[in-house]
Amino acid sequence: MKKNINIAIVGLGQIGNHLFNELKTKKKDIELKTEKKINLIALSAKNKNKKRKFKINKKIFFKNPLDIIRNLNVDILFEVVGKSDGISKKIVETALKNKIHVITPNKALIAKHGDYLSKIAEKNKVNLEFEASVAGGIPILRTIKESLATNKINKVYGILNGTCNYILSEMEKNADTFSNVLKKAKLLGYAEPLNPKLDLNGYDAFAKVRILSSLSFHKKISNNKCLMEGIESIEYKDIDIASQLNYRIKLLGITELIGNRLFERVHPCLVKKDTYIGNVNGVMNAVIVNGKPIGESILQGEGAGPGPTSSALMSDLLSILRGNIKYPFGLPHKKRKKANVYNVNLYSNSLYMRLEVKDKPGVLSQITKLLAKRKISVERLIQMPDHKRKTASIVIITHKANEYNAQRCINSLKSNKNILKNPILIRLL
Ligand SMILES: NC(=O)c1ccc[n+]([C@@H]2O[C@H](COP(=O)([O-])OP(=O)(O)OC[C@H]3O[C@@H](n4cnc5c(N)ncnc54)[C@H](OP(=O)(O)O)[C@@H]3O)[C@@H](O)[C@H]2O)c1
């Protein structure tokens, strides 16, 4: 690689702004550690005149980011716009085809087009780096790709969305409702003010799960239908009951190979309070890797925000500057096969169920009969009557139950006249 390296940043929002400043303030440090000279020669964002946190040189500002590639000699381009398609895909694709290394924190883009883009990168012998796309500042991708390169990984799981973890932790800490805590999260900048849906419904964590699966199991990025549930319907009541049973509720992203078949899922889980993951609270993320011979390895840290995300972007930059230019997903594109998909209906898990019922004789036996019909056996059953309303909450922890049977059972419970609300079902880890 040549000595003088030209850099461009496309996108000057929360992350791009911070990255711009990091490149300026850490220039000497980067040059010392890589023996390269770096020059920021181009910037792009939608609006040239927008007031930004740091003063930018308008002379190197491009309204159309594709003009940077057409007109300048760029070596490394940061894509920090954030769309899964459109301009983000176009700029990354064009840069790679023009033999420009690309660094991006864009999980939506990588989860959707990572295979296609990595093929172009390999063909053009440049790198596509995306450390910041999963768990922000936690160096999980490079750890899997490099430090654990010869391990046989069979499961990766963790807390991959700081917004959801913050909301669930605050609901527990302050005995508060989901909607109140969401408002607070928006004010603090932990949840997107206009559209936090993609964080809350599990979609964001799921994009990260897909990237983790691909790197961990050396497969193409899956596009399978998967088990995806968010936290929007979690009530404080369940957090409270779970707490009394010594559990916490966490939104987990889980990917594993079961009999060589890929099983990816994102859903709320009851985790024991005395486990590591049960004590990762607030906006923190944590990722646990199970592999051989490493055993269980845990990385915890800040999963979002300009500081941690820029830290991961800088590690990608140094990796490229040091000449570590190899396959984006750890092995050649051709060698990564499509994953066989695990049939979710076969999965067995212990379950937490909460049923709001009419408090009258015979209701409990109707419920236990329905459970028995679906071969779901009860480990624990708690009944909490509300004498004034003549209702009761019934909480059931089951032994391992088959997913298909559990869903059938929930459907039957939903149509039972003595059950007053849709049953709550949360899986145990
Ligand atoms: N925020 C986080 O904590 C975080 C954490 C991890 C990963 N990420 C990822 O980082 C990426 C950026 O996120 P962000 O929070 O920085 O987003 P953001 O604040 O919305 O910034 C997006 C930037 O893209 C620019 N842009 C939009 N359309 C453009 C176009 N056609 N041409 C050139 N520039 C265009 C915008 O320009 P204007 O400024 O002129 O509007 C803005 O500067 C996303 O992929 C996100 O998933 C973010």
The ligand as an SDF file (V2000), in Angstrom:
LIG
                    3D

 48 52  0  0  0  0  0  0  0  0999 V2000
  -26.0270    6.5240   15.9090 N   0  0  0  0  0  0  0  0  0  0  0  0
  -25.4840    5.4600   16.4690 C   0  0  0  0  0  0  0  0  0  0  0  0
  -25.3250    5.3690   17.6970 O   0  0  0  0  0  0  0  0  0  0  0  0
  -24.9910    4.3350   15.5950 C   0  0  0  0  0  0  0  0  0  0  0  0
  -24.3700    3.2130   16.1810 C   0  0  0  0  0  0  0  0  0  0  0  0
  -23.8790    2.1810   15.3890 C   0  0  0  0  0  0  0  0  0  0  0  0
  -24.0480    2.2680   14.0090 C   0  0  0  0  0  0  0  0  0  0  0  0
  -24.6730    3.3560   13.4640 N   0  0  0  0  0  0  0  0  0  0  0  0
  -24.8110    3.4090   12.0140 C   0  0  0  0  0  0  0  0  0  0  0  0
  -24.1290    4.5630   11.5170 O   0  0  0  0  0  0  0  0  0  0  0  0
  -24.7570    5.0220   10.3230 C   0  0  0  0  0  0  0  0  0  0  0  0
  -25.0260    6.5090   10.4410 C   0  0  0  0  0  0  0  0  0  0  0  0
  -25.8520    6.7440   11.5450 O   0  0  0  0  0  0  0  0  0  0  0  0
  -26.1010    8.2140   12.1330 P   0  0  0  0  0  0  0  0  0  0  0  0
  -26.7450    8.0220   13.4440 O   0  0  0  0  0  0  0  0  0  0  0  0
  -24.8550    9.0200   12.0410 O   0  0  0  0  0  0  0  0  0  0  0  0
  -27.1590    8.7660   11.0570 O   0  0  0  0  0  0  0  0  0  0  0  0
  -27.6380   10.2740   10.8660 P   0  0  0  0  0  0  0  0  0  0  0  0
  -27.3290   11.0970   12.0490 O   0  0  0  0  0  0  0  0  0  0  0  0
  -29.0380   10.1890   10.3730 O   0  0  0  0  0  0  0  0  0  0  0  0
  -26.7140   10.8090    9.6460 O   0  0  0  0  0  0  0  0  0  0  0  0
  -26.8920   10.4460    8.3150 C   0  0  0  0  0  0  0  0  0  0  0  0
  -26.0260   11.3370    7.4510 C   0  0  0  0  0  0  0  0  0  0  0  0
  -26.1770   10.9370    6.0900 O   0  0  0  0  0  0  0  0  0  0  0  0
  -26.2930   12.1210    5.2950 C   0  0  0  0  0  0  0  0  0  0  0  0
  -27.0020   11.8240    4.0490 N   0  0  0  0  0  0  0  0  0  0  0  0
  -28.3000   11.4580    3.8780 C   0  0  0  0  0  0  0  0  0  0  0  0
  -28.5610   11.2930    2.5600 N   0  0  0  0  0  0  0  0  0  0  0  0
  -27.4070   11.5670    1.9080 C   0  0  0  0  0  0  0  0  0  0  0  0
  -27.0450   11.6020    0.5390 C   0  0  0  0  0  0  0  0  0  0  0  0
  -27.9070   11.3270   -0.4210 N   0  0  0  0  0  0  0  0  0  0  0  0
  -25.7590   11.9290    0.2190 N   0  0  0  0  0  0  0  0  0  0  0  0
  -24.8530   12.2160    1.1800 C   0  0  0  0  0  0  0  0  0  0  0  0
  -25.1420   12.2220    2.4950 N   0  0  0  0  0  0  0  0  0  0  0  0
  -26.4100   11.8830    2.8490 C   0  0  0  0  0  0  0  0  0  0  0  0
  -27.0490   13.1020    6.1630 C   0  0  0  0  0  0  0  0  0  0  0  0
  -26.8220   14.4210    5.6680 O   0  0  0  0  0  0  0  0  0  0  0  0
  -27.3390   15.7640    6.4490 P   0  0  0  0  0  0  0  0  0  0  0  0
  -26.5290   15.8200    7.7180 O   0  0  0  0  0  0  0  0  0  0  0  0
  -27.0020   16.8700    5.5240 O   0  0  0  0  0  0  0  0  0  0  0  0
  -28.8060   15.5550    6.6910 O   0  0  0  0  0  0  0  0  0  0  0  0
  -26.3910   12.8340    7.5190 C   0  0  0  0  0  0  0  0  0  0  0  0
  -25.2180   13.5930    7.6460 O   0  0  0  0  0  0  0  0  0  0  0  0
  -26.0050    4.1380   10.1580 C   0  0  0  0  0  0  0  0  0  0  0  0
  -25.6910    3.0840    9.2770 O   0  0  0  0  0  0  0  0  0  0  0  0
  -26.2380    3.5830   11.5500 C   0  0  0  0  0  0  0  0  0  0  0  0
  -26.9160    2.3360   11.5430 O   0  0  0  0  0  0  0  0  0  0  0  0
  -25.1280    4.3800   14.2160 C   0  0  0  0  0  0  0  0  0  0  0  0
  1  2  1  0
  2  3  2  0
  2  4  1  0
  4  5  1  0
  4 48  2  0
  5  6  2  0
  6  7  1  0
  7  8  2  0
  8  9  1  0
  8 48  1  0
  9 10  1  0
  9 46  1  0
 10 11  1  0
 11 12  1  0
 11 44  1  0
 12 13  1  0
 13 14  1  0
 14 15  2  0
 14 16  1  0
 14 17  1  0
 17 18  1  0
 18 19  2  0
 18 20  1  0
 18 21  1  0
 21 22  1  0
 22 23  1  0
 23 24  1  0
 23 42  1  0
 24 25  1  0
 25 26  1  0
 25 36  1  0
 26 27  1  0
 26 35  1  0
 27 28  2  0
 28 29  1  0
 29 30  1  0
 29 35  2  0
 30 31  1  0
 30 32  2  0
 32 33  1  0
 33 34  2  0
 34 35  1  0
 36 37  1  0
 36 42  1  0
 37 38  1  0
 38 39  2  0
 38 40  1  0
 38 41  1  0
 42 43  1  0
 44 45  1  0
 44 46  1  0
 46 47  1  0
M  CHG  2   8   1  16  -1
M  END
$$$$
